[in-house]
Amino acid sequence: MAGVKREVWTGEVVRQFTHSGEFLQEIPDQSRYVDNDVIHLVELGVKPDVLINNTTYPIPIQDSDDEDIAIALDKFQTKQTEVSDDDLYASSFKVIGEKTRSHTESLEESTGDKAAHALAPQADTTETPIVVTTGDANEDGRKKLTPKDLTTLKKKLDKAGVPKKGRVLVLSADHVADLLSTSEAFEKQYVNITEGKVLNLYGFKMYEHANCPKYYLDGAAWKKRAWGQEQAGDREASFAFFPQRMFKARGTVKYYLSEARNNPGTQANYFNYRLRFICLPKTQEAIAAIVSPDAA
């Protein structure tokens, strides 16, 4: 449509979409391997006989043969918001940046939540350990996370052969609160996280995330709840990973517009965005989780 600088509006979302200060900034970006919103694992150096955890989404697989596994990037769409005629046709990057910022923040939040779920193990194995907290009872009836539990996590990753340098631990809100009440070292350095700096303790680069993956007890074993299927009683887990064995990729970003002249009832312009993105472990290893059981 004449006058609407679509490439400018789209480019502003691309520029803002960085996950700055979040755990995703640690993961290698493999967007250069994306073709038509599909990424090929063979191009990432993944052996074709090793599959990633496709129980997370499930992942739509485009093609599969003896030499390659091609995976379609997930689709994220924002809801429509209103924009005035003046702002719609403005050439000011400041105006465009302000109008797109809320959409970018929503996209970053949603892609971060999906990535958090994908980077947590499905079940407890030697290669994908799940550590159960051992602290005192919290007011909500679960056992608190303690520094000792983080030492246990470190040992399990050591035994799994995960390189020590560069490990990342992403804490849930509950586990952050636990450490603030039990660990003086964590409490003193927690200001680093609140100021957007990476906190390094217990051999991990530490972040926190507002919507971590959920786990439930299946008999005596902890299992990850399928994406979007959370139930009452699930426990929100912290998770850890070794970034060099993970990957992320961004595909196309599209800008959609319904102009005021096509909306006689509201006489308003509406726009939204669609972004393709994925973040996954290359293989089922070098990922871990921490879950808090009931104290009783």
ZAMARGU-4260 file (C-alpha; in steps of 0.2 Angstrom, whole numbers, plus 5000, padded with zeros to 4 digits):
<rodrens>
0) 5000/5000/5000 | 5007/5017/4995 | 5015/5027/5008 | 5016/5013/5021 | 5035/5009/5024
5) 5032/4990/5028 | 5051/4986/5027 | 5054/5000/5040 | 5041/4993/5052 | 5047/4975/5050
10) 5065/4980/5051 | 5062/4988/5068 | 5055/4972/5075 | 5071/4963/5069 | 5082/4976/5076
15) 5073/4975/5094 | 5072/4956/5094 | 5088/4952/5104 | 5083/4944/5120 | 5096/4955/5128
20) 5099/4951/5146 | 5090/4934/5145 | 5096/4916/5145 | 5093/4915/5126 | 5107/4927/5123
25) 5119/4913/5128 | 5114/4901/5114 | 5122/4901/5097 | 5112/4909/5083 | 5110/4898/5068
30) 5098/4909/5058 | 5110/4908/5043 | 5105/4890/5040 | 5086/4894/5039 | 5078/4892/5022
35) 5060/4896/5019 | 5057/4895/5038 | 5065/4878/5039 | 5081/4873/5047 | 5091/4857/5043
40) 5099/4848/5057 | 5113/4841/5046 | 5119/4858/5043 | 5121/4861/5062 | 5132/4846/5063
45) 5119/4835/5071 | 5121/4816/5067 | 5105/4810/5058 | 5103/4795/5070 | 5101/4807/5085
50) 5084/4815/5087 | 5080/4831/5097 | 5066/4831/5109 | 5051/4832/5098 | 5039/4830/5112
55) 5040/4848/5116 | 5029/4856/5103 | 5027/4844/5094 | 5040/4849/5081 | 5033/4849/5064
60) 5046/4839/5053 | 5046/4843/5035 | 5057/4830/5028 | 5067/4815/5035 | 5079/4803/5026
65) 5095/4795/5030 | 5105/4811/5029 | 5095/4825/5035 | 5081/4831/5047 | 5072/4847/5042
70) 5062/4856/5055 | 5049/4870/5053 | 5052/4885/5064 | 5037/4889/5076 | 5025/4903/5072
75) 5022/4917/5084 | 5009/4930/5081 | 5005/4946/5091 | 4987/4952/5093 | 4981/4968/5083
80) 4984/4985/5090 | 4978/5002/5084 | 4989/5015/5076 | 4984/5032/5070 | 4986/5038/5052
85) 5000/5050/5057 | 5010/5036/5065 | 5006/5024/5052 | 5014/5035/5038 | 5027/5043/5049
90) 5045/5041/5043 | 5052/5044/5061 | 5061/5029/5068 | 5057/5035/5085 | 5038/5034/5082
95) 5040/5017/5073 | 5051/5010/5087 | 5038/5016/5101 | 5023/5008/5092 | 5032/4991/5088
100) 5041/4989/5105 | 5026/4981/5114 | 5025/4969/5100 | 5043/4965/5101 | 5042/4963/5120
105) 5028/4951/5118 | 5037/4941/5104 | 5053/4940/5115 | 5042/4934/5130 | 5033/4921/5120
110) 5049/4914/5112 | 5058/4914/5128 | 5044/4904/5136 | 5044/4891/5122 | 5063/4890/5123
115) 5063/4887/5142 | 5052/4872/5139 | 5062/4865/5125 | 5078/4866/5135 | 5072/4857/5150
120) 5073/4838/5150 | 5058/4826/5148 | 5063/4814/5161 | 5078/4810/5173 | 5092/4801/5164
125) 5111/4801/5166 | 5112/4813/5151 | 5098/4824/5157 | 5097/4824/5176 | 5083/4830/5186
130) 5088/4836/5204 | 5075/4836/5218 | 5077/4850/5231 | 5081/4845/5249 | 5078/4861/5259
135) 5066/4865/5273 | 5047/4867/5269 | 5042/4883/5261 | 5025/4891/5265 | 5017/4883/5250
140) 5022/4866/5256 | 5037/4862/5245 | 5055/4859/5249 | 5066/4874/5246 | 5081/4875/5234
145) 5098/4875/5244 | 5116/4878/5238 | 5119/4860/5242 | 5106/4856/5228 | 5116/4866/5216
150) 5131/4856/5220 | 5122/4840/5217 | 5117/4847/5200 | 5135/4852/5196 | 5141/4834/5200
155) 5127/4826/5189 | 5133/4837/5175 | 5151/4833/5178 | 5147/4814/5178 | 5137/4817/5161
160) 5153/4824/5153 | 5146/4841/5151 | 5160/4854/5149 | 5161/4865/5165 | 5165/4882/5157
165) 5149/4891/5151 | 5135/4881/5159 | 5119/4891/5161 | 5107/4889/5175 | 5090/4898/5174
170) 5080/4900/5190 | 5062/4900/5193 | 5054/4914/5204 | 5052/4901/5218 | 5069/4895/5217
175) 5076/4913/5217 | 5066/4917/5233 | 5073/4900/5241 | 5091/4905/5238 | 5088/4923/5244
180) 5083/4916/5260 | 5096/4902/5262 | 5112/4908/5253 | 5121/4923/5259 | 5132/4922/5244
185) 5117/4922/5232 | 5109/4936/5241 | 5124/4948/5240 | 5126/4945/5222 | 5108/4945/5217
190) 5108/4963/5213 | 5118/4959/5197 | 5103/4950/5190 | 5091/4964/5195 | 5103/4976/5186
195) 5104/4966/5170 | 5121/4958/5174 | 5125/4940/5173 | 5127/4932/5190 | 5140/4918/5191
200) 5139/4906/5206 | 5142/4888/5209 | 5150/4886/5191 | 5135/4892/5182 | 5130/4908/5173
205) 5114/4912/5182 | 5098/4920/5175 | 5080/4920/5180 | 5064/4917/5170 | 5046/4921/5174
210) 5038/4906/5166 | 5048/4891/5168 | 5043/4873/5162 | 5031/4863/5173 | 5034/4845/5180
215) 5023/4832/5188 | 5025/4816/5197 | 5022/4800/5187 | 5023/4787/5200 | 5040/4791/5208
220) 5047/4799/5193 | 5046/4817/5188 | 5041/4821/5170 | 5040/4837/5160 | 5022/4842/5156
225) 5018/4845/5138 | 5019/4863/5132 | 5002/4872/5135 | 4995/4857/5145 | 4999/4863/5163
230) 4988/4857/5177 | 4985/4861/5195 | 4998/4854/5206 | 5012/4855/5193 | 5029/4861/5200
235) 5038/4875/5191 | 5056/4870/5188 | 5073/4878/5186 | 5083/4872/5171 | 5101/4871/5166
240) 5110/4869/5149 | 5127/4870/5140 | 5124/4883/5127 | 5136/4876/5114 | 5125/4860/5112
245) 5109/4870/5109 | 5104/4881/5095 | 5092/4895/5091 | 5086/4902/5074 | 5075/4916/5068
250) 5066/4915/5051 | 5054/4928/5043 | 5046/4943/5051 | 5030/4949/5043 | 5020/4965/5046
255) 5001/4965/5044 | 4990/4980/5042 | 4972/4984/5040 | 4970/5002/5035 | 4957/5014/5042
260) 4949/5016/5025 | 4945/4997/5025 | 4937/4999/5043 | 4922/5011/5041 | 4915/5006/5058
265) 4931/5010/5068 | 4940/5021/5056 | 4956/5015/5064 | 4972/5006/5057 | 4976/4990/5065
270) 4993/4981/5064 | 5002/4965/5070 | 5017/4954/5067 | 5021/4936/5063 | 5038/4929/5068
275) 5046/4912/5065 | 5058/4906/5078 | 5064/4890/5086 | 5076/4885/5100 | 5081/4867/5104
280) 5094/4856/5111 | 5104/4848/5096 | 5103/4831/5105 | 5096/4825/5121 | 5111/4829/5132
285) 5118/4843/5142 | 5102/4849/5149 | 5095/4847/5167 | 5081/4853/5179 | 5078/4856/5197
290) 5061/4852/5204 | 5054/4855/5222 | 5044/4840/5229 | 5031/4841/5243 | 5039/4843/5260
295) 5027/4831/5268
</rodrens>
